Amino acid sequence: MGAENFYVEAGHIMMFARSIGDENPAFDPTRTDPSTVVAPPTFVQSSAHFDPDYYLRPKIGASGWFGSGGTPSGTQPDVGGESTGGRQGGGLHAEQHFEYHRPVVPGAALTARVSDGETWEKQSSRGGTLVFRERITEYVDRNGDAVVTARSVGVQVIEDGAS
């Protein structure tokens, strides 16, 4: 499931750009005309903060948090969860692609619609089968028009003889 209400604000864009070390003034309303601010190419990934069910989003009042460092809090990952990347489900994030239909700008209210894409297999040179799964996230505006389409590919290794 994706974020149903992903509100884009100039301050969010500025802080995202700072967090990735991008000093382009087009991302900073304090350094350019605020009406010309646009989001960096990977900005839509921050929509996860607007999805209450996103598995890496900290849960207020929960006992522990499944973070990016394995199990820093002692919380075990949900191996049956829906993820094509990270460590959840024993898989790894393999690719990420973004197709922009138009710029992401402050004031946009986006909805992220997630669907499964293609699945394919490949034999590993180290033994086992690599299973690739594609996940498509379409970010649409209030009118349902596509703004960004993100395609993520995850890979999981299935050991020979494993069921």
C-alpha positions in Angstrom: 0.0 0.0 0.0 1.2 3.5 -0.7 0.7 6.9 0.9 -2.8 8.2 0.2 -2.0 11.8 1.1 1.6 12.9 0.3 1.6 16.6 0.7 4.7 18.3 -0.9 6.0 21.4 0.9 8.9 23.6 0.0 10.5 23.0 3.4 10.3 19.2 2.9 12.0 19.6 -0.5 14.7 21.8 1.1 15.4 19.4 4.0 15.4 16.3 1.6 18.0 18.0 -0.6 20.1 19.0 2.4 19.9 15.4 3.7 21.4 14.0 0.4 24.0 16.8 0.2 22.5 18.5 -2.9 23.1 22.3 -2.8 21.2 23.1 -6.0 19.3 26.3 -5.3 16.3 25.0 -7.3 15.6 22.9 -4.2 15.9 25.6 -1.7 13.2 28.3 -1.2 15.6 30.4 0.8 18.0 30.6 -2.2 15.6 31.1 -5.1 12.2 32.3 -5.9 9.9 30.0 -3.9 7.5 29.8 -6.8 10.2 28.1 -8.9 11.2 25.4 -6.3 11.2 21.8 -7.6 11.9 18.5 -5.9 15.1 16.5 -6.4 14.7 13.4 -8.6 14.4 10.8 -5.8 12.2 13.0 -3.5 9.1 10.9 -4.0 10.8 8.1 -1.9 10.0 10.3 1.1 6.3 9.5 0.6 7.0 6.5 2.9 6.8 8.9 5.9 3.2 9.6 5.0 2.3 5.8 4.8 1.3 4.6 8.3 1.8 1.0 7.3 5.4 1.4 5.8 7.5 -1.2 7.6 10.5 1.1 8.3 8.3 4.0 9.7 8.7 4.2 13.4 5.5 3.3 15.3 4.7 5.6 18.2 4.2 3.5 21.3 5.6 0.4 19.7 8.3 -1.7 21.5 11.3 -1.3 19.2 11.8 -0.3 15.7 13.0 -2.3 12.7 15.7 -0.1 11.3 18.2 -0.2 8.5 20.9 -1.7 10.6 19.4 -5.2 10.8 17.9 -5.3 14.3 19.4 -2.3 16.2 16.5 -2.3 18.6 16.2 -6.0 18.9 13.0 -6.0 16.9 12.9 -8.8 14.3 11.8 -8.0 10.8 8.5 -9.4 9.4 9.9 -11.9 6.9 6.5 -12.3 5.3 6.0 -8.6 4.7 5.7 -6.8 1.4 9.0 -5.5 0.3 11.2 -5.7 -2.7 14.1 -4.0 -1.0 16.0 -3.7 2.2 16.4 -6.7 4.4 12.7 -7.5 4.9 11.8 -10.9 3.4 15.5 -11.8 3.0 15.8 -9.8 -0.2 18.0 -6.9 -1.4 17.2 -3.8 -3.2 18.6 -4.2 -6.7 17.4 -1.2 -8.9 15.4 1.9 -8.8 14.1 3.9 -11.7 12.0 7.1 -11.8 10.0 8.4 -14.8 8.8 12.0 -14.4 5.7 13.0 -16.3 6.1 16.5 -14.9 8.0 18.1 -12.0 7.1 17.6 -8.4 6.5 21.1 -6.9 5.4 22.5 -3.5 1.6 22.5 -3.1 1.2 19.1 -4.8 -1.0 16.5 -3.1 0.1 13.1 -4.3 -1.3 9.6 -3.8 1.1 6.7 -4.2 -0.5 3.6 -5.9 1.6 0.5 -5.6 1.3 -2.6 -7.8 3.4 -5.6 -8.6 5.3 -5.6 -11.9 7.2 -8.4 -13.5 8.9 -11.3 -11.8 11.8 -13.2 -13.4 14.5 -15.7 -12.3 18.2 -16.1 -13.1 20.7 -18.7 -12.1 23.3 -17.4 -9.7 27.0 -18.1 -10.6 27.4 -19.0 -6.9 24.6 -21.6 -6.9 21.0 -21.0 -6.3 18.3 -19.0 -8.1 18.0 -15.3 -8.1 14.3 -14.2 -8.0 13.7 -10.7 -9.2 10.5 -8.9 -8.4 9.5 -5.5 -9.7 7.3 -3.1 -7.8 5.6 -0.1 -9.5 4.6 3.0 -7.6 2.6 5.5 -9.5 2.4 9.0 -7.9 -0.8 10.7 -9.1 -2.2 14.2 -8.4 -5.7 15.1 -7.1 -7.1 14.6 -10.7 -5.6 11.1 -10.9 -3.0 12.3 -13.5 0.5 10.6 -13.3 3.3 12.8 -11.9 6.0 10.2 -11.3 6.2 6.5 -11.9 8.8 4.7 -9.8 10.0 1.2 -10.5 11.8 -0.8 -7.8 13.4 -4.2 -8.4 14.3 -6.5 -5.5 16.2 -9.7 -5.6 16.0 -12.8 -3.4 18.4 -15.8 -3.4 16.7 -19.2 -3.3 19.3 -21.8 -2.4 19.4 -25.0 -4.4 17.3 -27.6 -2.7 15.4 -25.1 -0.5 11.6 -25.2 -0.6 
